[in-house]
Amino acid sequence: MDRRKIRLPRVGHGLRRLFCLSNDGTLSLASLRWLTEQKAAFVMLERDGRVLSVCGPASPSQAHLRRAQALAHHTGKALEISRKLISVKLDGEESVLREQLQQPDVANSIAQLRKTLADAENLDRVRYLEAQAAKNYWSAWSEVPILFPLKDTRRVPGQWLKFGSRHSPLTGGPRLSINPANSLLNYTNAIAESECRLALCACGLDPGLGFVHLDTADRDSLALDVLETIRPSIEAWLLNWITREPLRRSDFFETGSGNCRLRSGICSQLSETSPMWRRLAGPWSEYVTDMLWAGRSSSKGPATRLTQRHKREAKGSASLPPTLLVPKWEHLCRGCGKRIGQGVINCSRCAIEISKGRFAEVARIGRLAARRPESRAKHAATSRRQTYACWNWDASTQPAWLTYQFYVEEIQPRLTVVSGSAIASQIGVSRWYAGRIRDGYVPHPRHWQGLAKLIGVSRDEPLILPR
């Protein structure tokens, strides 16, 4: 267990959440009182994605809201609220499928389910449609490859190399996942769930009296209902992470039963995302409050402590403040997992090793990366662009002296001393293609003039080049 120590100033410390992962230790009443006075919350999470405890400042308790919440199933409010929350969730899932996973057929099926949701006559129908959408949605995730640094690839179990199923064979549900990707999603959902619970308490609602989720002991069902609206945002963020960066083997460990757990370092990194999920949960917690408040004789609506909507409307501004930026993940070397700067793929040492062909698995890792939806889209766009350029090229614009023989005898030999990056920049191709040109590959004739200029031939007549 990593021990951390931090000293905060009495004023302007900015503390809003204190996340605890420890299984032992003490927490004094004085510290809880101090957190309450600072309007900060204490959250205790388990590494498998369970929320163990959430303690926040004292929240208002509106008898009218609590009564309306308890009677929502009889008044029809529960069905109306549930349809809206699940509709938002399905709309977000459709966006993830279209924009990131490149699965238009599955996206269309979820769009059809969302249209059917508007006519759902009871909560059982809402739950059924949501379950059908989830089945289609997660099937599109199952083959998403998970990258690890080359040095870790041989040390990780086979089920860690793809997202797999959301249903763990250990529990039949998402709990106790058996691979890192699902464990990351479970833990991030737990952080967001705690934010939803705190947001509902701040609105004066009971987070345990849910609508979509059935009443279950030791579960905040209403918090999970609100969480449904922000799940697609969490999943989009996670998908963007795992398809761009490799995961380190040292950030995870496997229990005797096969359950994949997170270590403290990556838990701390994920906990930094809580401000974003807090911001997304606020408007939907207030939406539920507004729906339950409807029918009250008072014309004044409930307080909007989370979004300050009433204050902004009074000032003539209806828009929210600028969106918070989610903390960026670490950029890691694809070879050794070392943290490196943006704009490069490998550290200098691994780049040399790979160039010498000492990593036998580099080709396999490259194939996995090429299968990513965004990689396939980039390759297709590049191929179309290069094909159109070849079609539109007019051979009559080529200088008469720039023939195939001249290129092979005078230009190609001198390209061997030019850097690949210079060739790529000059004619607008990839470094890989530029490397092939350096090795003797003859490119399309439309590139010959640019390469001639690169080595000094820039006139209408050829220069006499020294041999």
C-alpha positions as CSV (number, residue, x, y, z in Angstrom):
1,M,0.0,0.0,0.0
2,D,1.4,3.4,-1.0
3,R,1.4,6.0,1.8
4,R,0.9,9.6,0.8
5,K,1.2,12.8,2.8
6,I,-0.1,16.2,1.8
7,R,-0.2,19.5,3.6
8,L,-3.0,21.9,2.7
9,P,-3.3,25.6,3.4
10,R,-6.1,26.8,5.6
11,V,-7.5,29.0,2.9
12,G,-7.7,28.4,-0.8
13,H,-6.7,24.7,-0.7
14,G,-9.3,23.7,-3.3
15,L,-10.1,20.3,-1.7
16,R,-13.5,18.9,-2.8
17,R,-13.2,15.2,-2.6
18,L,-11.0,12.9,-0.4
19,F,-10.8,9.4,-1.9
20,C,-9.6,6.5,0.3
21,L,-8.4,3.1,-0.9
22,S,-6.9,1.8,2.3
23,N,-8.3,-1.2,4.2
24,D,-6.8,-0.1,7.5
25,G,-6.0,3.1,9.4
26,T,-8.0,5.6,11.4
27,L,-10.2,8.6,10.6
28,S,-10.9,11.0,13.4
29,L,-14.1,12.9,14.1
30,A,-12.1,16.1,14.0
31,S,-11.1,15.3,10.4
32,L,-14.7,14.6,9.4
33,R,-15.8,17.9,11.0
34,W,-13.0,19.7,9.1
35,L,-14.1,18.2,5.8
36,T,-17.7,19.2,6.5
37,E,-16.7,22.8,7.3
38,Q,-14.7,22.9,4.0
39,K,-17.7,21.5,2.1
40,A,-15.6,18.5,1.0
41,A,-16.8,14.9,0.8
42,F,-15.1,11.7,2.0
43,V,-15.4,8.7,-0.4
44,M,-14.1,5.2,0.3
45,L,-13.9,2.9,-2.7
46,E,-12.9,-0.8,-3.2
47,R,-10.5,-1.7,-6.0
48,D,-13.1,-3.9,-7.7
49,G,-15.4,-0.8,-8.3
50,R,-17.6,-0.9,-5.2
51,V,-18.5,2.2,-3.3
52,L,-18.0,1.4,0.3
53,S,-18.8,4.8,1.9
54,V,-19.7,8.3,0.9
55,C,-19.9,11.0,3.5
56,G,-20.6,14.7,2.5
57,P,-21.7,17.9,4.2
58,A,-25.1,18.1,5.7
59,S,-27.7,18.2,2.9
60,P,-31.2,19.8,2.9
61,S,-34.1,17.4,3.4
62,Q,-37.3,18.6,1.6
63,A,-40.3,16.6,2.9
64,H,-42.3,17.5,-0.2
65,L,-39.5,16.0,-2.4
66,R,-39.0,12.9,-0.4
67,R,-42.8,12.2,-0.4
68,A,-43.0,12.8,-4.2
69,Q,-40.0,10.6,-4.7
70,A,-41.7,7.8,-2.7
71,L,-45.0,8.1,-4.6
72,A,-43.4,8.6,-8.1
73,H,-44.3,5.0,-9.1
74,H,-48.0,5.7,-8.5
75,T,-48.1,9.3,-10.0
76,G,-46.4,8.3,-13.2
77,K,-43.3,10.5,-12.6
78,A,-41.0,7.4,-12.3
79,L,-41.9,6.3,-15.8
80,E,-41.5,9.8,-17.3
81,I,-38.1,10.3,-15.6
82,S,-36.9,6.8,-16.5
83,R,-37.7,7.2,-20.1
84,K,-35.8,10.5,-20.3
85,L,-32.7,9.2,-18.4
86,I,-32.4,6.0,-20.5
87,S,-33.1,7.9,-23.7
88,V,-30.1,10.1,-23.0
89,K,-28.0,7.0,-22.3
90,L,-28.9,5.4,-25.6
91,D,-28.2,8.6,-27.5
92,G,-24.7,8.6,-26.0
93,E,-24.1,5.0,-26.8
94,E,-25.2,5.6,-30.4
95,S,-22.7,8.4,-30.6
96,V,-19.8,6.2,-29.3
97,L,-20.7,3.5,-31.8
98,R,-20.8,5.9,-34.8
99,E,-17.8,8.2,-34.0
100,Q,-15.3,5.9,-32.2
101,L,-16.1,2.3,-32.8
102,Q,-17.2,2.8,-36.4
103,Q,-20.2,0.4,-36.0
104,P,-23.1,2.1,-37.9
105,D,-25.3,-1.0,-38.0
106,V,-25.2,-1.5,-34.3
107,A,-25.7,2.3,-33.8
108,N,-28.8,2.1,-36.0
109,S,-30.3,-0.7,-33.9
110,I,-29.8,1.3,-30.8
111,A,-31.3,4.4,-32.5
112,Q,-34.4,2.3,-33.2
113,L,-34.6,1.1,-29.6
114,R,-34.4,4.7,-28.5
115,K,-37.4,5.6,-30.7
116,T,-39.4,2.7,-29.3
117,L,-38.5,3.9,-25.7
118,A,-40.8,6.9,-26.1
119,D,-43.8,4.6,-26.3
120,A,-42.8,2.4,-23.3
121,E,-45.9,1.9,-21.2
122,N,-44.3,0.7,-18.0
123,L,-40.9,0.5,-16.3
124,D,-40.5,-3.2,-17.2
125,R,-40.6,-2.2,-20.8
126,V,-38.0,0.5,-20.2
127,R,-35.7,-2.0,-18.5
128,Y,-36.1,-4.5,-21.3
129,L,-35.3,-1.9,-24.1
130,E,-32.2,-0.8,-22.1
131,A,-31.0,-4.4,-21.6
132,Q,-31.4,-5.1,-25.4
133,A,-29.4,-1.9,-26.2
134,A,-26.7,-2.9,-23.7
135,K,-26.4,-6.3,-25.3
136,N,-25.9,-4.9,-28.7
137,Y,-23.6,-2.1,-27.4
138,W,-21.2,-4.2,-25.5
139,S,-21.0,-6.8,-28.3
140,A,-19.3,-4.0,-30.4
141,W,-16.7,-3.6,-27.7
142,S,-15.7,-7.2,-27.2
143,E,-12.9,-7.3,-29.9
144,V,-11.4,-3.9,-29.1
145,P,-7.6,-4.7,-28.7
146,I,-5.8,-3.6,-25.5
147,L,-2.2,-2.6,-26.0
148,F,0.7,-3.3,-23.5
149,P,4.3,-2.3,-23.9
150,L,6.3,-5.0,-25.7
151,K,8.2,-6.0,-22.6
152,D,4.9,-6.7,-20.8
153,T,3.1,-8.5,-23.6
154,R,4.5,-12.0,-22.8
155,R,3.7,-11.5,-19.1
156,V,0.0,-10.8,-19.3
157,P,-2.8,-13.3,-19.5
158,G,-4.4,-13.8,-22.9
159,Q,-7.8,-12.3,-21.8
160,W,-6.1,-9.0,-20.9
161,L,-5.3,-8.3,-24.6
162,K,-8.9,-7.4,-25.6
163,F,-11.9,-5.8,-23.9
164,G,-13.9,-9.0,-23.9
165,S,-17.3,-9.3,-22.3
166,R,-18.8,-7.0,-19.7
167,H,-20.1,-10.1,-17.9
168,S,-17.4,-11.6,-15.7
169,P,-17.3,-15.4,-15.5
170,L,-16.7,-15.0,-11.8
171,T,-20.0,-13.2,-11.0
172,G,-22.1,-13.3,-14.2
173,G,-22.1,-9.4,-14.1
174,P,-19.6,-6.6,-14.4
175,R,-18.3,-7.0,-10.9
176,L,-14.9,-8.9,-10.4
177,S,-13.7,-8.3,-13.9
178,I,-11.0,-10.5,-15.3
179,N,-9.1,-8.0,-17.4
180,P,-7.7,-4.4,-17.0
181,A,-10.1,-2.6,-19.4
182,N,-13.2,-3.7,-17.5
183,S,-11.5,-3.0,-14.2
184,L,-10.7,0.5,-15.3
185,L,-14.3,1.0,-16.3
186,N,-15.7,-0.4,-13.1
187,Y,-13.5,1.8,-10.9
188,T,-14.3,5.0,-12.9
189,N,-18.0,4.1,-12.7
190,A,-17.6,3.8,-8.9
191,I,-16.2,7.3,-8.8
192,A,-19.0,8.7,-10.9
193,E,-21.6,6.8,-8.8
194,S,-20.3,8.5,-5.6
195,E,-20.6,11.9,-7.4
196,C,-24.2,11.1,-8.3
197,R,-25.0,10.2,-4.8
198,L,-23.5,13.4,-3.4
199,A,-25.4,15.4,-6.1
200,L,-28.7,13.9,-5.2
201,C,-28.2,14.4,-1.5
202,A,-27.3,18.1,-2.2
203,C,-30.7,18.4,-4.0
204,G,-32.5,16.9,-1.0
205,L,-33.4,13.6,-2.5
206,D,-32.9,10.0,-1.1
207,P,-30.3,8.3,-3.4
208,G,-31.6,4.9,-2.4
209,L,-35.2,5.3,-3.8
210,G,-34.6,4.6,-7.5
211,F,-36.9,4.2,-10.6
212,V,-35.1,2.2,-13.3
213,H,-33.0,0.2,-10.8
214,L,-35.1,-2.0,-8.5
215,D,-34.9,-1.6,-4.7
216,T,-31.9,-3.6,-3.5
217,A,-30.3,-3.7,-0.1
218,D,-27.1,-1.7,0.3
219,R,-27.5,0.0,-3.1
220,D,-28.1,3.6,-4.1
221,S,-30.6,2.9,-6.9
222,L,-31.4,6.5,-7.7
223,A,-27.7,7.3,-7.9
224,L,-27.3,4.5,-10.4
225,D,-30.3,5.9,-12.4
226,V,-28.6,9.3,-12.8
227,L,-25.3,7.5,-13.5
228,E,-26.9,6.0,-16.6
229,T,-26.9,9.4,-18.3
230,I,-23.1,9.9,-17.9
231,R,-22.0,6.3,-18.6
232,P,-21.5,7.0,-22.3
233,S,-19.2,9.9,-21.5
234,I,-17.2,7.7,-19.2
235,E,-17.0,5.0,-21.8
236,A,-16.0,7.4,-24.6
237,W,-13.2,8.8,-22.5
238,L,-12.0,5.3,-21.6
239,L,-12.2,4.0,-25.2
240,N,-10.1,7.0,-26.3
241,W,-7.5,6.1,-23.7
242,I,-7.1,2.4,-24.3
243,T,-7.0,2.8,-28.1
244,R,-4.3,5.4,-28.0
245,E,-2.0,4.4,-25.1
246,P,-0.6,1.1,-23.9
247,L,-1.4,-0.1,-20.3
248,R,1.4,-1.0,-17.9
249,R,1.4,-4.5,-16.4
250,S,2.6,-3.0,-13.1
251,D,-0.6,-1.1,-12.7
252,F,-2.7,-4.3,-12.3
253,F,-2.5,-7.6,-10.5
254,E,-4.4,-10.8,-10.6
255,T,-5.9,-12.5,-7.6
256,G,-6.0,-16.3,-7.1
257,S,-9.5,-16.5,-8.5
258,G,-8.5,-14.5,-11.7
259,N,-10.0,-11.2,-10.7
260,C,-8.0,-8.3,-12.1
261,R,-7.4,-5.5,-9.6
262,L,-6.0,-2.0,-9.9
263,R,-2.9,-0.8,-8.0
264,S,-2.9,2.5,-6.0
265,G,-1.1,4.6,-8.7
266,I,-3.6,4.1,-11.4
267,C,-6.5,4.4,-8.9
268,S,-5.1,7.8,-7.9
269,Q,-4.9,8.8,-11.6
270,L,-8.6,7.8,-12.2
271,S,-9.7,9.6,-9.1
272,E,-8.6,12.9,-10.7
273,T,-11.5,12.5,-13.2
274,S,-14.1,13.1,-10.4
275,P,-14.6,16.8,-11.2
276,M,-15.8,16.0,-14.7
277,W,-18.3,13.3,-13.6
278,R,-19.5,15.7,-10.8
279,R,-20.2,18.4,-13.4
280,L,-22.1,15.9,-15.7
281,A,-24.1,14.5,-12.8
282,G,-25.3,17.9,-11.5
283,P,-27.8,18.9,-14.3
284,W,-29.4,15.5,-14.3
285,S,-29.8,15.4,-10.5
286,E,-31.5,18.8,-10.7
287,Y,-33.7,17.5,-13.6
288,V,-35.0,14.7,-11.4
289,T,-35.6,17.2,-8.6
290,D,-37.5,19.5,-11.0
291,M,-39.7,16.7,-12.2
292,L,-40.6,15.6,-8.6
293,W,-41.1,19.3,-7.6
294,A,-43.7,19.8,-10.3
295,G,-47.2,20.2,-8.8
296,R,-46.2,22.1,-5.8
297,S,-48.3,25.2,-5.2
298,S,-45.2,27.4,-4.8
299,S,-44.2,29.0,-8.0
300,K,-40.6,29.1,-7.0
301,G,-38.7,26.1,-8.1
302,P,-36.1,24.1,-6.1
303,A,-32.7,25.5,-5.5
304,T,-30.0,24.8,-8.1
305,R,-27.0,24.4,-5.8
306,L,-25.1,22.3,-8.3
307,T,-25.3,24.3,-11.5
308,Q,-26.3,27.7,-10.1
309,R,-28.8,27.9,-12.9
310,H,-31.1,30.3,-11.1
311,K,-28.3,32.8,-10.5
312,R,-27.1,32.6,-14.1
313,E,-30.7,33.1,-15.4
314,A,-31.1,36.1,-13.1
315,K,-27.9,37.6,-14.5
316,G,-29.1,36.9,-18.1
317,S,-26.7,34.1,-18.8
318,A,-28.2,30.6,-19.4
319,S,-25.0,28.9,-20.5
320,L,-22.8,26.8,-18.2
321,P,-19.2,27.9,-17.4
322,P,-16.5,26.5,-19.7
323,T,-16.3,22.7,-19.6
324,L,-13.7,21.2,-17.3
325,L,-10.9,19.3,-18.9
326,V,-10.5,15.6,-17.9
327,P,-6.9,14.9,-16.8
328,K,-4.8,13.5,-19.5
329,W,-3.5,10.0,-19.3
330,E,0.2,9.3,-19.3
331,H,1.9,8.9,-22.7
332,L,3.9,5.7,-22.5
333,C,6.6,4.1,-24.6
334,R,5.3,1.2,-26.7
335,G,8.4,-0.8,-26.0
336,C,9.2,-0.5,-22.3
337,G,6.3,1.4,-20.8
338,K,8.4,4.3,-19.7
339,R,6.7,7.7,-19.6
340,I,7.7,9.8,-22.6
341,G,6.7,13.2,-24.1
342,Q,3.9,13.7,-26.7
343,G,4.6,13.4,-30.4
344,V,6.8,10.2,-30.2
345,I,5.9,6.5,-30.0
346,N,9.0,5.0,-28.3
347,C,11.7,6.2,-26.1
348,S,15.2,6.6,-27.7
349,R,16.4,3.2,-26.4
350,C,13.4,1.2,-27.7
351,A,13.4,3.1,-31.0
352,I,17.0,1.8,-31.6
353,E,16.1,-1.7,-30.5
354,I,13.0,-1.8,-32.8
355,S,15.0,-0.4,-35.7
356,K,17.5,-3.3,-35.3
357,G,14.7,-5.8,-35.3
358,R,15.4,-7.1,-31.8
359,F,11.7,-7.1,-30.8
360,A,10.1,-10.1,-32.5
361,E,6.6,-9.0,-31.5
362,V,6.7,-5.5,-32.9
363,A,4.9,-6.6,-36.1
364,R,2.1,-8.2,-34.1
365,I,1.7,-5.1,-32.0
366,G,1.6,-3.0,-35.2
367,R,-1.1,-5.2,-36.6
368,L,-3.2,-4.8,-33.4
369,A,-2.8,-1.0,-33.6
370,A,-3.8,-1.1,-37.3
371,R,-7.1,-2.8,-36.4
372,R,-8.3,0.1,-34.3
373,P,-11.3,1.9,-35.8
374,E,-9.6,5.2,-35.9
375,S,-6.5,3.7,-37.6
376,R,-8.6,2.0,-40.2
377,A,-10.4,5.3,-40.9
378,K,-7.1,7.1,-41.2
379,H,-5.7,4.5,-43.6
380,A,-8.8,4.7,-45.8
381,A,-8.6,8.5,-45.9
382,T,-4.9,8.5,-46.8
383,S,-5.4,5.9,-49.5
384,R,-8.3,7.9,-51.1
385,R,-6.2,11.0,-51.0
386,Q,-3.2,9.4,-52.6
387,T,-5.3,7.7,-55.3
388,Y,-7.1,10.9,-56.2
389,A,-3.7,12.7,-56.5
390,C,-2.4,10.0,-58.9
391,W,-5.6,10.3,-61.0
392,N,-5.4,14.0,-61.2
393,W,-1.7,14.2,-62.0
394,D,-0.9,15.5,-65.5
395,A,2.2,13.9,-67.0
396,S,2.6,16.9,-69.4
397,T,3.6,19.1,-66.4
398,Q,6.7,17.0,-65.8
399,P,10.0,18.6,-67.2
400,A,11.2,16.8,-70.3
401,W,14.6,16.0,-68.8
402,L,13.0,14.3,-65.7
403,T,12.8,10.8,-67.1
404,Y,12.8,7.4,-65.3
405,Q,16.4,6.9,-66.3
406,F,17.5,10.2,-65.0
407,Y,15.7,9.6,-61.7
408,V,17.2,6.1,-61.2
409,E,20.8,7.2,-62.2
410,E,21.0,10.7,-60.8
411,I,18.4,11.3,-58.1
412,Q,17.9,8.0,-56.4
413,P,21.5,7.4,-55.3
414,R,21.7,10.8,-53.6
415,L,18.5,10.2,-51.6
416,T,20.3,7.6,-49.5
417,V,22.0,10.3,-47.5
418,V,18.8,12.4,-47.0
419,S,16.8,11.8,-43.8
420,G,13.5,10.1,-44.0
421,S,11.7,13.0,-42.3
422,A,13.1,15.4,-44.9
423,I,11.7,13.2,-47.7
424,A,8.4,12.8,-46.0
425,S,8.0,16.5,-45.4
426,Q,9.1,17.4,-49.0
427,I,6.5,15.2,-50.9
428,G,3.9,14.7,-48.2
429,V,4.1,11.0,-47.5
430,S,4.6,8.9,-44.3
431,R,8.0,8.3,-42.8
432,W,7.6,4.6,-43.6
433,Y,7.0,5.3,-47.3
434,A,9.9,7.8,-47.2
435,G,12.2,5.0,-45.8
436,R,11.2,2.8,-48.7
437,I,12.2,5.6,-51.2
438,R,15.6,5.9,-49.5
439,D,16.1,2.1,-49.8
440,G,15.6,2.3,-53.6
441,Y,11.8,2.1,-54.2
442,V,10.8,4.2,-57.2
443,P,7.7,6.3,-56.2
444,H,5.0,7.6,-58.5
445,P,6.4,10.1,-61.1
446,R,4.5,13.0,-59.5
447,H,7.0,12.9,-56.6
448,W,10.1,13.0,-58.8
449,Q,10.2,16.7,-59.2
450,G,9.9,17.3,-55.5
451,L,12.7,14.9,-54.8
452,A,14.8,16.5,-57.4
453,K,14.4,19.9,-55.7
454,L,15.3,18.2,-52.4
455,I,18.8,17.3,-53.7
456,G,19.4,20.5,-55.6
457,V,17.8,20.0,-59.1
458,S,15.3,22.9,-59.3
459,R,15.8,24.3,-62.9
460,D,14.1,23.4,-66.1
461,E,17.4,21.8,-67.2
462,P,19.2,19.2,-65.2
463,L,22.2,20.2,-63.2
464,I,25.5,18.4,-63.6
465,L,25.7,16.5,-60.3
466,P,29.1,15.5,-59.0
467,R,29.5,11.7,-58.6
